[in-house]
Amino acid sequence: MPLVAHTDLPTFQRLREEGEEILAADRACQQDIREMHIGLLNMMPDAALEATERQFFRLVGACNQIAQFHVHPFTIEGLKRSPEAQAHIDKHYESFDKIKLDGLDALIISGANVTHPHLQEEDFWHPLTEVFSWAKENVTSVLCSCLATHAVIQYCYGIERTRLPAKRWGVYPHKLTERTHPLVAEINTRFDVPHSRFNEIFQSDMESCGLKVLASSKEAGAHLAVSPDGFRIVFFQGHPEYDDISLLKEYKREVFRFYNGEANEYPPFPENYFNASVQEIFSDYEVQVRLAKQTDQTLNYFPENRVLEHIDNTWRDTAKAVFNNWLGKVYQITNQDRRLPFMDGIDPNNPLGF
C-alpha cells in the first residue's frame, strides 16, 4: 500500500516523479485503513542523505500490506553536517523527542561514515545507543543497515567488527542458510546484494552470540541475520536498499578523491558490478585522470552517461520481498496504539515463538 506524504519532505515529490504511489495527507485521512509508522534514523553523510531517504522509502512503499505507511526521518547528534544538509534536516526531519512521544511500529537505522578505529569513540555513539535502548523497549522490530548492524551488535553482544585487508566493495551472490524463517518466505534462495565497507562481523561471531544467520555469501560473508528471539532486531551487513547506480556514484566520488589528492590510490572497480564494456570505458578514463593530475589540466567529464545502460539492479526484488515480510510481521504483532506495540498474549521478547 502507498506511502503517505504527511510532510513536505522533497523525497515524496521525487518518488512521485519516479512513478511511486504517494498519498496526500488529506486523502489518506478519508480512507478507513490502518496506519503504520516507521522511523528512519538517517545517519548517512551529506552526499547520500536524501538518496538514503528515497531508497528506504521505496522499499517500505513497495510492501503490499493493507496499511498506509508513514515514514518519520530523524537523525542524531555527533554527525557533522554542511549548512545545506542541516537546513534540510531542520526543515523536514523530526526530533527524537517527538519520535519518542508519538511512538513507532518499526524502526530502520541506516549506516554512517566513521572517523575512528573503534565505534565507541565516535561522537554519535552515545546518541545512537540512546535511540536503540529506547527502541528495544518501545518498538516492535528494529532493522539495522551496515554500520548500524556493527554498532548494535557491539552494543548488545560486545563483539567488535574486524578490519578487512581491503574494502569489501561490489555486488556479491548470496544464498539462504535458513529457508523456513518468516523473513525469507517466498524469496529466491540465491540472490545478489551490494556491499560497501571496510569492516566485517563474521558469521561465526554472529552465531557465537546466538544470532540466526539467514543469508550469506562465500565472498562477502554474512548478510542477513536476526536476534536470538528471531525478529526483534534484523541485521543487514550489506546494502539491499541501494539504487542501481549507488555503487557507480561511489566509484565516481573515489575517482575524484584521487584526482583531488584526497586518496593516494586510484580506486579499483567494484566487484561483479561493471561489465567488460564499462571497465574499458573507465580504464580509458583512468588514463585521462592520471594525465590531468600530473599536468594540472582540467579533467574531462566523468563518462557516467555512457555506462548507464550497462548498469543493472539484480537485488531489488529480493530486498522488497524481505521488507514486505518484515513489515508484514510487524503489522501482525502491533496493535492500533503504537505506544503499546505488543498485542495481549504476545511475548515481546519472542513475538514469533522462536
N, C-alpha and C positions, 0 to 999 in steps of 0.2 A: 504494500500500500504506500501511498505517497508521503514524502516529506512535507512538513508544514512550515511555511515561511512566517514564523512567529516574530521575526525581527527583520530589519532591513539589511542584514548581512549580504554583501555583494555576491557571495558564493551562491546564494539562491538564484539570482538572475543569471549567473554564468551557467548553472546547471539547467535552467530553463532553456537557454540558448543551445545547449547540447542535446535537447530533446527529453530531458528528465521531467517527470510529472511532479510539480510543486504546487501544493495547495496554498491559496491565500488564507490568512488567519480568519477572516470573516466567513469565508466559505467553509472552512474546517469546523467552525463553531456551529454550523447549521446541520452537520451530519451526526447521526446517532451512532458513533463508533468510538471504540476505546482508544485513548491516548497512551502512548509510551514515551517516556522522557529519558533520553540517553545523553550523558555528559561526554564531552570530548576535551580532555586535558591535553592541549596542544603545546608541546614543548619544542617543536621543531624550530630551527633557525629562521631568520627573516626570509631568506630566499625561498624557503619551502613552506612558509607559514600558511598562506592561502591555498596552495596546492594540496597541502595535507588536509585542510578543511574539505576541499572538494572530493578528495579520494575516499575519505571515511564517510562523508555524507552520501556518496554514490552507493557504497556498499550497504549502508543502512537503508537507503531508499529503495534498493533493489529487492529487499526482503518482501515476501508475499503474505506476511501475516495480516490478519484483519485488524489493523491498527493504524493510527496516524502517528508518525514519528516526529517528535520534537527533539532536535539535537541542540544541546547547550554547550557552546565552546567556552572554555575558560583557560587560564594559564596561571602560573605561579611566579613568585619572586625568585631571584637568583639567575635569571636568564637575560643576557644582555640583548637589548633591542635598539634598533635605529629609531629616530624620531617618527619616521613614516610607519614602521611596524607598530610602535607603541600607540600611535594615533588610531590605527586600525583596531587594536585591542581595546583601547579606551572607549571607542565608539560602539563596537559590536560584540565584545565579549562580556560575559557575566563575571561577577566576583565569586570567589569560593564561598564567602559568607552567604551569598544569595543561593548558591547551589545547595549548601547545607540546609538552609531554611526551607527551600521548596522540595528538596528530595529528588532522587533519581531512581529509575528502574534498573539502569545498567550504566557502566562507565567504560570508556575507551581511554587508554593512556598512550600517547604517541611516543616515538623515540625522541632523542635530543643529541646535540653535539656536546662533547666533553672536552675539558682542557687539563684535567689532572689524571694521574695514573690510577687513582682509587676513587670510586664513585662517592664515597662518603666525604671526600674532600671538595666536592663540587658545591657551589653556592646554592644550587637548587635542591640538594639532598634533603635537608630538613623539611622544606616546604613540601617536597614530593612525599616524604614519609608521613607527613600530617594528612595529606589527601588520602593516601592509601589506608592509613589507620582508621580514618572516618569511613571510607568506603567499605572496608572489611566488615564493619558493624552495621552499615546502613544501606548498602546496595546489594542487590541480589547476585550480580556477577560483574567482575572486572576483567576487561580484555586488555592485555599489555602487548605493546609492539616493540620489538628490537631492544633499544636501550632500556625501556621501561621494564621489559622482561628481565634483563640483567639486574636492574636495581631492585625490583620486587623480590626476586629470588635471593639476592644478597640480604635484603632486609628481613625476609621471613625465615630463611633457612641457613643464613650465614655462609653461603657459597659465593665466592668472588669469581668473576669471569676471568678467563685466561687470554692473554695477549697472543694473537696469531703471528706466525712468521711473516705473513703478507696479508694484505687486505682481502677479505672474502667478498668478492665483487662480481656479480653476474646473475644469470638465470640458471637454476640447477634443477635437475629431475629429482622428484621425491616419491616416496612410496609409503602407503599407510602401514603402520606397525600394529594398529588396532582397528579392526573393521566393524566392531559392534557398538562403539561408543556413539551416543546420540549426536555429537558434534560432527561426526564424519558420515552420517547416514546419507545414502544416495549420492555420494561424490565418487569421482574416479579414484581407483586405487593407485594410479600413477598420475602425477601432475607436476607442473613446474611452479617454482616460487623464486622471485628475485631476492637477493641478499646484498647488503652493503654494510660491512662492519669490519673492524679490526680485532674484535674480541669474540670469544665464544664461551658459552657454558655447555660443556659436553653432555651427551646423553647419559653417560654413566654417572655424572654428578647429579643430574636431574633425578635419575632413578634412585640414587642413594638417599635422597631426602623424601622419597615417596611420590614424586611427581609421575604422572602417567604420560608417556610419550606416545602420541597418536600418529605422527608422521615425521619421517626423517629422510636424509639424503646421504649417500655414501660420500659425496664430495663436500656437502655443505653442513652436515651434521643434523642435529635435531631441529625441527622447525616448529611443530605444533605440540603443545603439552598442556596438561591441566593439573590443578592442585589435587592433593590426595583424595579429597571428597568427590572429585570428578567434574566440578562445574564452577565453584565459586570464583576461581581465578583461571583465566585462559591465557596461555603464553604463546606468542608468535616470536620466533627468533629472526624470521625473515620479514619481508615487506610485501605481503599479498595485496596491500592497498595500492601499490604503485601503479601509475599510468604506464601505457606502453612506452612513452618517451622519458620516463623518470630517470632511467639509467643513462640515456643519451644526454639529458640536461646535466647530470652529474659529471659525465665524461667531459662535456664542454667546459664546465667550471674548472675541472682539474687541468685541462689543456691551458686555459688562460692563467691559472695559478702558476704553471711552469713558465709561461711566456712573461709574466709579470715578476718573476723571481721569487715567488712565494713557495715554490716547491723545487727541489733540486733535480728530481727525476721526471722524465716525461711519462704520463700515465699509460699503463697497459690497457688493452681493450678489456671491457667487462666480459667475463667468460660466457660462452654459449649465447651471446646476445647479438653481435654483429655477424652477418653472413659474409661470404668472400667478397662480394661487391662493395659492401660498406667498409670492410677492412682495407680494401685497395684505395678507396676514396680518402680514408683517414690516414693511411700511410703516406699518400702523396701530400696531404695537408701537414703532416708532421714535418716533412722536409721544408715546407714553406715557413712553418712556425720557427724551426731552428734557425733558418737563414735570416728571418726577420729579427729574431732576438740577437743574433750575432752582429748584424749590420745596423741595428737600431732603425729598421724600416717599419713602416706601417703594415700591420698584419692584415691579410685578406680576410673577408668574412668567413666565419665558420660555416662549412658546407652542409648545414642542417637540412635544408630543403631538398637536397639531392639524395638523402638517405631515408626520408620518412616513409616512403613506400615499401622499404625493406624491413621496417621495424614492426614486429608482431607482438601481440599480447597473448601469451599461452597460459596464463594463470588466473585471469579474472573470473571465469565461470566457476572454478573451484572456490575462489575466495568468496564469491557471492553465496555459494551453497553453504559454506561454513558459517558465514554471518547469518544466513537465513535460519540455520539450525540453532545457532546461539540465541538469537533474539526470539525464536520460537519457544525455546525452553524458558527464557526469562518471562515471556508472555504467559506461559502456563503457570509459573510459580508465583508471580506477583499478583497482588490484588489491586483494587481500584485506588487505594490510599498508598501513595508512594512513600510515605513516611513509615508505613508498616508493611515492608515489602514481602513478607512471607505469609502464605495462607495458613489458616489454622490446620494443625496436624502436620505441617511440613517442618522438618528439622533443618534449620538454616545452615547447619554445618554439613548436611548431607542431603541436599534437596532432591537428588536423583536416585537415592537409595544405593549408592556405591559403597 
